[in-house]
C-alpha cells in the first residue's frame, strides 16, 4: 500500500488519480471513473470531487492501493 501525503485537509479523488498517474489530466477523471472500478474505503466511488481525508484507503482496478496520510 502506497501512502499519498497531503498538507491540506483533503484531496479530491480526481486530484489523486492524476497524482498517481492513472490519468494525464484532471478532465479525464470523469471518464476514468465511468470506465474503471475505484473503491474508497471498500465502497464503489464514481464522483471525481469526492473528498479524500487522512486514513482513507483507495483501491484502483489495476490492483494498486493508496492510503491518504499527513505530510509530517
CORMOWO-V115051 format. One record per residue. N is the residue number from 0. RES is the residue in one small letter. SS is DSSP state (A for helix, B for strand, O for the rest). PHI is phi in whole degrees, -180 to 180 (999 if undefined). OMEGA is omega in whole degrees, 0 to 359 (NA if undefined). Layout:
n->N res->RES ss->SS phi->PHI omega->OMEGA
n->N res->RES ss->SS phi->PHI omega->OMEGA
This chain:
n->0 res->x ss->O phi->999 omega->180
n->1 res->x ss->B phi->-93 omega->178
n->2 res->x ss->B phi->-97 omega->174
n->3 res->x ss->B phi->-107 omega->184
n->4 res->x ss->B phi->-93 omega->181
n->5 res->x ss->B phi->-124 omega->177
n->6 res->x ss->O phi->-99 omega->183
n->7 res->x ss->O phi->-94 omega->180
n->8 res->x ss->O phi->-65 omega->182
n->9 res->x ss->O phi->-156 omega->172
n->10 res->x ss->B phi->-133 omega->180
n->11 res->x ss->B phi->-82 omega->179
n->12 res->x ss->A phi->-60 omega->178
n->13 res->x ss->A phi->-61 omega->178
n->14 res->x ss->A phi->-65 omega->179
n->15 res->x ss->A phi->-64 omega->180
n->16 res->x ss->A phi->-59 omega->178
n->17 res->x ss->A phi->-70 omega->182
n->18 res->x ss->A phi->-63 omega->182
n->19 res->x ss->O phi->-89 omega->176
n->20 res->x ss->O phi->84 omega->178
n->21 res->x ss->O phi->-71 omega->177
n->22 res->x ss->O phi->-134 omega->181
n->23 res->x ss->O phi->-89 omega->182
n->24 res->x ss->O phi->-133 omega->179
n->25 res->x ss->A phi->-61 omega->180
n->26 res->x ss->A phi->-67 omega->180
n->27 res->x ss->A phi->-84 omega->185
n->28 res->x ss->A phi->-60 omega->182
n->29 res->x ss->A phi->-61 omega->177
n->30 res->x ss->A phi->-62 omega->182
n->31 res->x ss->A phi->-57 omega->183
n->32 res->x ss->A phi->-70 omega->178
n->33 res->x ss->A phi->-81 omega->184
n->34 res->x ss->A phi->-103 omega->185
n->35 res->x ss->O phi->-129 omega->176
n->36 res->x ss->O phi->-84 omega->176
n->37 res->x ss->B phi->-127 omega->179
n->38 res->x ss->B phi->-108 omega->173
n->39 res->x ss->B phi->-117 omega->184
n->40 res->x ss->O phi->52 omega->176
n->41 res->x ss->O phi->69 omega->177
n->42 res->x ss->B phi->-121 omega->180
n->43 res->x ss->B phi->-59 omega->181
n->44 res->x ss->O phi->-134 omega->179
n->45 res->x ss->O phi->-130 omega->178
n->46 res->x ss->O phi->-99 omega->182
n->47 res->x ss->O phi->-67 omega->180
n->48 res->x ss->O phi->-90 omega->179
n->49 res->x ss->O phi->-55 omega->181
n->50 res->x ss->B phi->-82 omega->178
n->51 res->x ss->B phi->-101 omega->183
n->52 res->x ss->O phi->-117 omega->180
n->53 res->x ss->O phi->-52 omega->180
n->54 res->x ss->O phi->99 omega->179
n->55 res->x ss->O phi->-68 omega->179
n->56 res->x ss->B phi->-117 omega->183
n->57 res->x ss->B phi->-119 omega->179
n->58 res->x ss->B phi->-112 omega->177
n->59 res->x ss->B phi->-97 omega->183
n->60 res->x ss->O phi->-62 omega->181
n->61 res->x ss->O phi->-80 omega->176
n->62 res->x ss->O phi->98 omega->179
n->63 res->x ss->O phi->-78 omega->179
n->64 res->x ss->B phi->-128 omega->181
n->65 res->x ss->B phi->-129 omega->175
n->66 res->x ss->B phi->-127 omega->179
n->67 res->x ss->B phi->-81 omega->181
n->68 res->x ss->B phi->-135 omega->178
n->69 res->x ss->B phi->-82 omega->176
n->70 res->x ss->O phi->-90 omega->184
n->71 res->x ss->O phi->-87 omega->NA
